[in-house]
Amino acid sequence: MYGVKEQLRAELDQIEADGLTKHERLITTPQSSHIATTAGEALNFCANNYLGLANHPDVVVAAREALDEWGFGMASVRFICGTQTQHRDLEKAIADFVGTEDSILFPSCFDANGAIFEVLLTAEDAVISDELNHASIIDGVRLSKAQRFRYKNRDLADLRAQLEATKEAGARRVLIVTDGAFSMDGYLAPLEEICDLAEEFGAMVMVDDSHATGFIGQGGRGSHEACGVMDRVDVMTGTLGKALGGGSGGYVAAHQEVVDLLKQRARPYLFSNAVAPSVVAGSMKALEIARDSDEPRRVLRRNAELFRELMTEAGFELLPGEHPIVPVMFPGEDGARKASQIADAMLGKGVYVIAFSYPVVPKGKARIRVQLSAAHSEDDVRACVDAFVAARDEVG
């Protein structure tokens, strides 16, 4: 370690000097719309707890009962002795919900996205990725030997150009991959048009629906339902760590052959512990709630609409949309500083939000990403807007 510690310290000092250090706030309560941190109580508007199921009593009971029935951990990968019947039950339920033949569980969606490209694509093939796709997709693509192409965010003309380029490159198999809902903007991918192009060029389509499964679309089945292409997307990936209970675990849902091949060759599946029994049981209960009840989605939509309406009336700049991710924009050179100061001031007023700036988002497009939940009341939403106004007045 001679000299290495000093080099690492210099790197950390530079991160701090650039204002990019990420500080973890310690929460002293279960995850919910109302939490407590070591700094005090707060309304939580920065969790991925879209349906309010992270501490839902039925989900907690299911997980607790699973500890007695199924034990604490599997201590094995799936293909050795890490598959309980409930693992397969959850996989079948996920596939049925998102409309595919089967699904396969991974420790996280990061692992799911890290597995799929290397298995499906070789050096003879090509992958075309939206420029704003999640980091797990970017890393997964890097692990494959496929030729790599990138298109501008949701830009169909550029996607067509990249498809033409893969054709000229002689790619055997082409996979278009996009987030279903982009986490920093709340925008949905234009999946109908993407599928049209894919069919024209004979390409496959993969969608990461981590910020959509459970609450986007009429039945909450995801962005592909909202866009009317449930039977046209080849591969869906998603997480159990957001709307579906907020635990851990991810999945690939796809044609049977894709799932079967992943079971044989996907390294994160073959060499990682199986998802814990209590997480499987809790996630199954969360999926049942998402599948069988429209009420949480109705409340979530109402909260998002109310927040957008009140913030617009208060003079804040929002990115347009209907997603419960609502970016409050602070453009310009001074935007990053102002967004950070307002977020800090709001925590002092009992509202927990997080500011994002470059390199997480483009330069000059700093924002506070507000995330609504079905667990928020109308009073909670109004309190959040009031805190924004008061913090803006305080910061200037």
TIKOL-241077 format. One record per residue (C-alpha): z, x, y; residue in three letters; residue number from 1. Coordinates in steps of 0.1 Angstrom, whole numbers. Layout:
TIKOL-241077
{pt {Z X Y} ALA NUM}
...
END
This chain:
TIKOL-241077
{pt {0 0 0} MET 1}
{pt {-1 31 23} TYR 2}
{pt {-18 20 55} GLY 3}
{pt {-27 -14 41} VAL 4}
{pt {3 -32 56} LYS 5}
{pt {-6 -18 90} GLU 6}
{pt {-42 -30 86} GLN 7}
{pt {-31 -65 76} LEU 8}
{pt {-6 -67 104} ARG 9}
{pt {-33 -58 129} ALA 10}
{pt {-55 -85 114} GLU 11}
{pt {-27 -111 117} LEU 12}
{pt {-20 -99 153} ASP 13}
{pt {-56 -105 162} GLN 14}
{pt {-56 -140 147} ILE 15}
{pt {-25 -147 168} GLU 16}
{pt {-41 -132 199} ALA 17}
{pt {-72 -154 194} ASP 18}
{pt {-49 -185 192} GLY 19}
{pt {-60 -193 157} LEU 20}
{pt {-27 -189 138} THR 21}
{pt {-19 -219 116} LYS 22}
{pt {17 -229 117} HIS 23}
{pt {32 -251 90} GLU 24}
{pt {56 -278 102} ARG 25}
{pt {83 -286 77} LEU 26}
{pt {85 -322 67} ILE 27}
{pt {119 -334 55} THR 28}
{pt {109 -368 41} THR 29}
{pt {83 -383 18} PRO 30}
{pt {48 -385 31} GLN 31}
{pt {42 -417 50} SER 32}
{pt {32 -432 84} SER 33}
{pt {68 -425 96} HIS 34}
{pt {81 -390 87} ILE 35}
{pt {107 -366 99} ALA 36}
{pt {101 -329 105} THR 37}
{pt {126 -301 114} THR 38}
{pt {116 -310 150} ALA 39}
{pt {126 -346 146} GLY 40}
{pt {112 -380 136} GLU 41}
{pt {75 -387 142} ALA 42}
{pt {47 -412 136} LEU 43}
{pt {22 -394 114} ASN 44}
{pt {-14 -396 124} PHE 45}
{pt {-28 -365 107} CYS 46}
{pt {-25 -372 70} ALA 47}
{pt {-53 -382 46} ASN 48}
{pt {-31 -411 35} ASN 49}
{pt {-58 -437 43} TYR 50}
{pt {-45 -465 21} LEU 51}
{pt {-9 -457 26} GLY 52}
{pt {-4 -450 -11} LEU 53}
{pt {12 -416 -10} ALA 54}
{pt {47 -431 -11} ASN 55}
{pt {38 -466 -23} HIS 56}
{pt {67 -480 -45} PRO 57}
{pt {44 -490 -73} ASP 58}
{pt {28 -455 -74} VAL 59}
{pt {62 -438 -73} VAL 60}
{pt {74 -460 -102} VAL 61}
{pt {43 -453 -123} ALA 62}
{pt {48 -415 -118} ALA 63}
{pt {85 -417 -125} ARG 64}
{pt {80 -436 -157} GLU 65}
{pt {54 -412 -168} ALA 66}
{pt {79 -384 -167} LEU 67}
{pt {99 -401 -194} ASP 68}
{pt {69 -412 -214} GLU 69}
{pt {46 -382 -211} TRP 70}
{pt {67 -353 -200} GLY 71}
{pt {66 -329 -170} PHE 72}
{pt {36 -307 -176} GLY 73}
{pt {9 -300 -202} MET 74}
{pt {12 -262 -204} ALA 75}
{pt {-23 -261 -216} SER 76}
{pt {-59 -264 -206} VAL 77}
{pt {-77 -296 -216} ARG 78}
{pt {-97 -283 -246} PHE 79}
{pt {-67 -267 -264} ILE 80}
{pt {-39 -292 -263} CYS 81}
{pt {-39 -305 -227} GLY 82}
{pt {-55 -339 -230} THR 83}
{pt {-34 -370 -233} GLN 84}
{pt {-49 -404 -238} THR 85}
{pt {-40 -412 -202} GLN 86}
{pt {-63 -384 -190} HIS 87}
{pt {-93 -400 -206} ARG 88}
{pt {-81 -434 -194} ASP 89}
{pt {-81 -422 -158} LEU 90}
{pt {-115 -405 -162} GLU 91}
{pt {-130 -437 -176} LYS 92}
{pt {-114 -457 -147} ALA 93}
{pt {-128 -434 -121} ILE 94}
{pt {-163 -435 -136} ALA 95}
{pt {-161 -473 -137} ASP 96}
{pt {-149 -475 -101} PHE 97}
{pt {-176 -452 -86} VAL 98}
{pt {-203 -465 -109} GLY 99}
{pt {-212 -436 -132} THR 100}
{pt {-213 -431 -169} GLU 101}
{pt {-183 -408 -171} ASP 102}
{pt {-161 -385 -151} SER 103}
{pt {-141 -353 -157} ILE 104}
{pt {-108 -343 -141} LEU 105}
{pt {-101 -310 -124} PHE 106}
{pt {-70 -296 -108} PRO 107}
{pt {-85 -303 -74} SER 108}
{pt {-118 -313 -58} CYS 109}
{pt {-121 -277 -46} PHE 110}
{pt {-122 -268 -83} ASP 111}
{pt {-146 -296 -90} ALA 112}
{pt {-170 -284 -63} ASN 113}
{pt {-164 -248 -75} GLY 114}
{pt {-176 -257 -110} ALA 115}
{pt {-206 -279 -107} ILE 116}
{pt {-233 -256 -92} PHE 117}
{pt {-229 -227 -115} GLU 118}
{pt {-232 -251 -145} VAL 119}
{pt {-261 -272 -133} LEU 120}
{pt {-282 -245 -115} LEU 121}
{pt {-297 -211 -125} THR 122}
{pt {-317 -185 -106} ALA 123}
{pt {-348 -207 -113} GLU 124}
{pt {-332 -236 -93} ASP 125}
{pt {-324 -244 -57} ALA 126}
{pt {-296 -261 -38} VAL 127}
{pt {-300 -277 -3} ILE 128}
{pt {-267 -281 15} SER 129}
{pt {-258 -299 47} ASP 130}
{pt {-246 -273 73} GLU 131}
{pt {-213 -291 78} LEU 132}
{pt {-204 -295 41} ASN 133}
{pt {-168 -288 31} HIS 134}
{pt {-158 -252 24} ALA 135}
{pt {-154 -260 -13} SER 136}
{pt {-191 -268 -15} ILE 137}
{pt {-200 -237 3} ILE 138}
{pt {-179 -216 -21} ASP 139}
{pt {-192 -234 -51} GLY 140}
{pt {-228 -228 -41} VAL 141}
{pt {-220 -191 -36} ARG 142}
{pt {-208 -189 -72} LEU 143}
{pt {-242 -201 -85} SER 144}
{pt {-273 -180 -88} LYS 145}
{pt {-295 -207 -73} ALA 146}
{pt {-317 -202 -43} GLN 147}
{pt {-299 -215 -13} ARG 148}
{pt {-312 -236 15} PHE 149}
{pt {-294 -253 43} ARG 150}
{pt {-303 -282 66} TYR 151}
{pt {-289 -293 100} LYS 152}
{pt {-262 -319 98} ASN 153}
{pt {-277 -353 88} ARG 154}
{pt {-311 -341 100} ASP 155}
{pt {-337 -358 77} LEU 156}
{pt {-366 -339 92} ALA 157}
{pt {-350 -306 85} ASP 158}
{pt {-340 -318 50} LEU 159}
{pt {-377 -326 44} ARG 160}
{pt {-386 -291 56} ALA 161}
{pt {-361 -275 32} GLN 162}
{pt {-374 -296 3} LEU 163}
{pt {-409 -283 11} GLU 164}
{pt {-395 -248 12} ALA 165}
{pt {-380 -252 -23} THR 166}
{pt {-413 -265 -35} LYS 167}
{pt {-431 -234 -21} GLU 168}
{pt {-405 -212 -38} ALA 169}
{pt {-413 -228 -71} GLY 170}
{pt {-378 -241 -78} ALA 171}
{pt {-375 -257 -112} ARG 172}
{pt {-345 -280 -104} ARG 173}
{pt {-335 -289 -68} VAL 174}
{pt {-300 -304 -59} LEU 175}
{pt {-294 -319 -24} ILE 176}
{pt {-256 -318 -17} VAL 177}
{pt {-238 -335 12} THR 178}
{pt {-204 -348 21} ASP 179}
{pt {-203 -386 20} GLY 180}
{pt {-181 -386 51} ALA 181}
{pt {-177 -355 72} PHE 182}
{pt {-141 -347 77} SER 183}
{pt {-142 -334 113} MET 184}
{pt {-165 -361 127} ASP 185}
{pt {-159 -392 106} GLY 186}
{pt {-197 -396 103} TYR 187}
{pt {-213 -410 71} LEU 188}
{pt {-242 -391 56} ALA 189}
{pt {-275 -411 57} PRO 190}
{pt {-275 -415 19} LEU 191}
{pt {-303 -441 17} GLU 192}
{pt {-328 -418 35} GLU 193}
{pt {-315 -387 16} ILE 194}
{pt {-321 -405 -17} CYS 195}
{pt {-356 -416 -6} ASP 196}
{pt {-365 -379 1} LEU 197}
{pt {-349 -368 -32} ALA 198}
{pt {-370 -393 -51} GLU 199}
{pt {-402 -383 -32} GLU 200}
{pt {-396 -346 -41} PHE 201}
{pt {-381 -351 -75} GLY 202}
{pt {-347 -337 -65} ALA 203}
{pt {-311 -346 -75} MET 204}
{pt {-284 -358 -51} VAL 205}
{pt {-248 -348 -51} MET 206}
{pt {-221 -364 -28} VAL 207}
{pt {-186 -352 -21} ASP 208}
{pt {-168 -384 -13} ASP 209}
{pt {-133 -371 -8} SER 210}
{pt {-130 -388 26} HIS 211}
{pt {-145 -421 14} ALA 212}
{pt {-134 -430 -21} THR 213}
{pt {-110 -460 -21} GLY 214}
{pt {-117 -473 14} PHE 215}
{pt {-153 -469 25} ILE 216}
{pt {-178 -496 13} GLY 217}
{pt {-171 -533 7} GLN 218}
{pt {-152 -526 -25} GLY 219}
{pt {-139 -492 -14} GLY 220}
{pt {-161 -474 -39} ARG 221}
{pt {-173 -449 -14} GLY 222}
{pt {-201 -439 9} SER 223}
{pt {-228 -445 -17} HIS 224}
{pt {-216 -481 -19} GLU 225}
{pt {-216 -484 19} ALA 226}
{pt {-252 -471 20} CYS 227}
{pt {-264 -492 -9} GLY 228}
{pt {-273 -463 -32} VAL 229}
{pt {-247 -465 -60} MET 230}
{pt {-274 -463 -86} ASP 231}
{pt {-293 -435 -69} ARG 232}
{pt {-268 -407 -66} VAL 233}
{pt {-267 -383 -95} ASP 234}
{pt {-233 -366 -90} VAL 235}
{pt {-202 -378 -72} MET 236}
{pt {-172 -355 -66} THR 237}
{pt {-139 -366 -51} GLY 238}
{pt {-102 -362 -49} THR 239}
{pt {-70 -378 -60} LEU 240}
{pt {-53 -361 -31} GLY 241}
{pt {-63 -384 -3} LYS 242}
{pt {-66 -422 -4} ALA 243}
{pt {-60 -424 -42} LEU 244}
{pt {-22 -416 -40} GLY 245}
{pt {-24 -383 -22} GLY 246}
{pt {-12 -363 -53} GLY 247}
{pt {-33 -335 -68} SER 248}
{pt {-65 -334 -88} GLY 249}
{pt {-102 -339 -83} GLY 250}
{pt {-131 -351 -104} TYR 251}
{pt {-168 -350 -110} VAL 252}
{pt {-184 -384 -118} ALA 253}
{pt {-219 -383 -131} ALA 254}
{pt {-244 -389 -159} HIS 255}
{pt {-229 -384 -194} GLN 256}
{pt {-249 -352 -200} GLU 257}
{pt {-235 -336 -168} VAL 258}
{pt {-199 -344 -177} VAL 259}
{pt {-204 -332 -213} ASP 260}
{pt {-219 -299 -201} LEU 261}
{pt {-191 -294 -176} LEU 262}
{pt {-166 -297 -205} LYS 263}
{pt {-184 -268 -222} GLN 264}
{pt {-191 -245 -193} ARG 265}
{pt {-171 -253 -161} ALA 266}
{pt {-147 -224 -157} ARG 267}
{pt {-121 -242 -135} PRO 268}
{pt {-119 -269 -162} TYR 269}
{pt {-118 -244 -192} LEU 270}
{pt {-92 -220 -176} PHE 271}
{pt {-69 -242 -155} SER 272}
{pt {-39 -263 -166} ASN 273}
{pt {-46 -300 -171} ALA 274}
{pt {-35 -324 -143} VAL 275}
{pt {3 -331 -147} ALA 276}
{pt {12 -364 -166} PRO 277}
{pt {31 -379 -137} SER 278}
{pt {1 -372 -113} VAL 279}
{pt {-23 -388 -137} VAL 280}
{pt {-1 -420 -140} ALA 281}
{pt {5 -423 -103} GLY 282}
{pt {-32 -418 -96} SER 283}
{pt {-41 -445 -121} MET 284}
{pt {-18 -469 -103} LYS 285}
{pt {-32 -459 -69} ALA 286}
{pt {-67 -465 -82} LEU 287}
{pt {-58 -499 -96} GLU 288}
{pt {-44 -509 -61} ILE 289}
{pt {-76 -496 -44} ALA 290}
{pt {-98 -514 -69} ARG 291}
{pt {-79 -548 -70} ASP 292}
{pt {-68 -554 -34} SER 293}
{pt {-89 -556 -3} ASP 294}
{pt {-58 -560 20} GLU 295}
{pt {-51 -522 25} PRO 296}
{pt {-88 -517 35} ARG 297}
{pt {-86 -547 59} ARG 298}
{pt {-55 -533 76} VAL 299}
{pt {-71 -498 78} LEU 300}
{pt {-102 -512 94} ARG 301}
{pt {-82 -532 119} ARG 302}
{pt {-61 -501 128} ASN 303}
{pt {-92 -480 134} ALA 304}
{pt {-108 -506 155} GLU 305}
{pt {-77 -511 176} LEU 306}
{pt {-72 -474 181} PHE 307}
{pt {-108 -469 192} ARG 308}
{pt {-106 -499 216} GLU 309}
{pt {-74 -488 233} LEU 310}
{pt {-83 -451 236} MET 311}
{pt {-117 -460 251} THR 312}
{pt {-100 -483 276} GLU 313}
{pt {-76 -454 284} ALA 314}
{pt {-106 -432 293} GLY 315}
{pt {-106 -408 263} PHE 316}
{pt {-138 -395 248} GLU 317}
{pt {-142 -404 212} LEU 318}
{pt {-170 -397 187} LEU 319}
{pt {-185 -430 177} PRO 320}
{pt {-181 -446 143} GLY 321}
{pt {-161 -469 121} GLU 322}
{pt {-143 -443 99} HIS 323}
{pt {-105 -440 101} PRO 324}
{pt {-111 -404 111} ILE 325}
{pt {-113 -407 149} VAL 326}
{pt {-120 -374 168} PRO 327}
{pt {-106 -374 203} VAL 328}
{pt {-128 -349 221} MET 329}
{pt {-118 -322 246} PHE 330}
{pt {-152 -305 254} PRO 331}
{pt {-158 -274 274} GLY 332}
{pt {-144 -239 276} GLU 333}
{pt {-109 -251 284} ASP 334}
{pt {-110 -278 257} GLY 335}
{pt {-93 -259 230} ALA 336}
{pt {-63 -250 251} ARG 337}
{pt {-60 -286 265} LYS 338}
{pt {-62 -302 230} ALA 339}
{pt {-35 -279 217} SER 340}
{pt {-12 -285 246} GLN 341}
{pt {-17 -323 243} ILE 342}
{pt {-10 -322 206} ALA 343}
{pt {22 -302 212} ASP 344}
{pt {33 -326 239} ALA 345}
{pt {27 -356 217} MET 346}
{pt {49 -342 190} LEU 347}
{pt {77 -340 216} GLY 348}
{pt {70 -377 221} LYS 349}
{pt {73 -385 184} GLY 350}
{pt {36 -386 174} VAL 351}
{pt {23 -360 150} TYR 352}
{pt {-14 -350 155} VAL 353}
{pt {-33 -318 151} ILE 354}
{pt {-58 -301 174} ALA 355}
{pt {-89 -283 160} PHE 356}
{pt {-110 -258 178} SER 357}
{pt {-135 -230 169} TYR 358}
{pt {-141 -217 142} PRO 359}
{pt {-131 -250 125} VAL 360}
{pt {-154 -269 148} VAL 361}
{pt {-182 -256 170} PRO 362}
{pt {-174 -239 203} LYS 363}
{pt {-169 -262 232} GLY 364}
{pt {-162 -292 209} LYS 365}
{pt {-124 -290 205} ALA 366}
{pt {-107 -322 194} ARG 367}
{pt {-76 -338 181} ILE 368}
{pt {-85 -355 148} ARG 369}
{pt {-66 -387 145} VAL 370}
{pt {-64 -403 110} GLN 371}
{pt {-54 -439 107} LEU 372}
{pt {-37 -454 77} SER 373}
{pt {-31 -488 62} ALA 374}
{pt {6 -479 64} ALA 375}
{pt {4 -479 102} HIS 376}
{pt {15 -511 120} SER 377}
{pt {-2 -523 152} GLU 378}
{pt {29 -511 171} ASP 379}
{pt {24 -476 156} ASP 380}
{pt {-12 -475 168} VAL 381}
{pt {-2 -486 203} ARG 382}
{pt {26 -460 204} ALA 383}
{pt {1 -433 194} CYS 384}
{pt {-22 -443 223} VAL 385}
{pt {7 -444 247} ASP 386}
{pt {17 -409 236} ALA 387}
{pt {-19 -397 243} PHE 388}
{pt {-18 -411 278} VAL 389}
{pt {16 -397 286} ALA 390}
{pt {7 -363 272} ALA 391}
{pt {-25 -362 292} ARG 392}
{pt {-6 -370 323} ASP 393}
{pt {19 -343 315} GLU 394}
{pt {-6 -316 307} VAL 395}
{pt {-29 -325 336} GLY 396}
END
